[in-house]
Amino acid sequence: MKSTTMPAVTPSGATAGPTLVSSSHEVPKESLLKQRDFTPNARGALDGLRVLDMSRLFAGNVLTQILGDFGAEVIKVEPPAGDTLRAWQTEGVQTHWKIYSRNKKSLCLDLHKARSRELLLELVPSADMLIESFRPGVLEKMGLSPELLLARNPRLVIVRISGWGQRGPYHQRPGFGTLIEGMSGFATINGFADREPVLPPMYLADGIAGLFGASAAMVALREVEHNGGAGQVIDLPLLDPLFTMLGPQAANYRLTGRLRERTGSRSTNAAPRNAYRAKDGRYVCLSGSTQKMAERTLRAIGRGDLIEDPRFRTNAARVKNAADLDRLLGDFIAQHTQAEAVVLFERAEVTVGPIYDISQILEDPHVIERELLADYPDPDMPALPMHHVVPRLFGTPGSVRTPAPWLGQHNREILAEVNVDAAAYDKLLAAEVVVESSQDGAQAGSQE
């Protein structure tokens, strides 16, 4: 196996020797996850809710996955090339699509064609929500403005996802999450003070926006269903939710006149709090954010004598002297493996945990027992490790009813509702108004 070396970083910021990082995949061990199957007859709290999802990539798919997991009928309205999320592949497998488009149907329409837009408009009266993520103004140029959609269905909730919002000086800028993670202020507080700002290694802005969007859509739906209100437009930029989650930085800056520095894994509010390297090259995370917890931590490393040390007596003092405290903890933890350190601190009732990689997560008994992941049947791999439905409702739990659809899988079923019979459908297919593919990806009709 070919490997490269990467420096491991201690809490003080110094390098602590190389860590091997694999650059080619190994065959995984036999799965310990529970085996589950799809439950197509399950019903959820949102049974009867219809969502037309015109969005692309991540934020919209997170939003509609939440709705779909709890029983909503989510119809992905895809272009001939498919949702862009399908292109995010690993070893040729559409893993992102499989995870985030479960419990959905696929309707493939070429919305450049007038007939495709007419078919979509015919479906609008039957929908409760419509989700889109085009650049502001594109929906209007397509002849599908919110005004027109609401005229067709006055109860429709329309969620408009963009990078920067439907209005404002930047509303026409590209809406990629990376740009939002930079401008929101997230990157400038993430990482170490002597290095460049660090962008998240995953789709943070999109994911948070998707969560906010799902709740906003249900708020708007309640207005329609319980308060006698009308449908409405929800302006959901990626910027606003992420910025909201970054806390009172503006207030703190106004009070102090100081910019928040990057502190790695340290907290600016409490100490000790950091990631510490163990003897086996793995890491543990520890947080002693209360006075009692900090005192337990010092006793656990055999330094109860330092509880009354002026440097560590109070939280404010510990934050000021975090480097000294981290050095003590780092030296102690470095004498133990990750597992040993976790057991030692847990026995002392110190809040500590392992920093896992995905191979460890797949073998963790808590993960296995609670089914944070479970194995589902899949045509492209021996089994697909699928996330559990979140959150867990006890009275009306969500479910994984169906796998992610192939492109255009439900064209015929959905269009039959607007009086497209078999003969008419064949004509639409020949004219490339609709596109469909088989489960193996072979497509009937050309692809853009």
HELIX and SHEET records of a PDB file:
HELIX    1   1 LEU A   57  ASP A   69  1                                  13    
HELIX    2   2 THR A   84  ALA A   87  5                                   4    
HELIX    3   3 THR A   95  TYR A  100  1                                   6    
HELIX    4   4 ALA A  114  LEU A  123  1                                  10    
HELIX    5   5 VAL A  124  SER A  126  5                                   3    
HELIX    6   6 VAL A  138  LYS A  141  1                                   4    
HELIX    7   7 PRO A  146  ARG A  152  1                                   7    
HELIX    8   8 GLY A  177  MET A  183  1                                   7    
HELIX    9   9 ALA A  187  ILE A  189  5                                   3    
HELIX   10  10 LEU A  204  HIS A  226  1                                  23    
HELIX   11  11 LEU A  239  MET A  245  1                                   7    
HELIX   12  12 GLN A  249  THR A  256  1                                   8    
HELIX   13  13 GLN A  291  ALA A  300  1                                  10    
HELIX   14  14 GLY A  304  LEU A  306  5                                   3    
HELIX   15  15 ASN A  315  LYS A  320  1                                   6    
HELIX   16  16 ALA A  322  ILE A  333  1                                  12    
HELIX   17  17 GLN A  338  ARG A  347  1                                  10    
HELIX   18  18 ILE A  358  ILE A  361  1                                   4    
HELIX   19  19 PRO A  365  ARG A  370  1                                   6    
HELIX   20  20 ASN A  411  LEU A  415  1                                   5    
HELIX   21  21 ALA A  416  VAL A  418  5                                   3    
HELIX   22  22 ALA A  422  ALA A  430  1                                   9    
SHEET    1   A 2 SER A   3  VAL A   9  0                                        
SHEET    2   A 2 THR A  15  SER A  22 -1                                        
SHEET    1   B 6 LYS A 104  CYS A 108  0                                        
SHEET    2   B 6 GLU A  73  GLU A  78  1                                        
SHEET    3   B 6 ARG A  50  ASP A  53  1                                        
SHEET    4   B 6 MET A 129  GLU A 132  1                                        
SHEET    5   B 6 VAL A 157  SER A 162  1                                        
SHEET    6   B 6 GLN A 232  PRO A 237  1                                        
SHEET    1   C 3 ARG A 273  ARG A 277  0                                        
SHEET    2   C 3 TYR A 283  SER A 287 -1                                        
SHEET    3   C 3 VAL A 352  ILE A 355 -1                                        
SHEET    1   D 2 LEU A 373  TYR A 376  0                                        
SHEET    2   D 2 LEU A 384  HIS A 387 -1                                        
SHEET    1   E 2 GLU A 436  SER A 437  0                                        
SHEET    2   E 2 GLN A 443  ALA A 444 -1                                        
END                                                                             
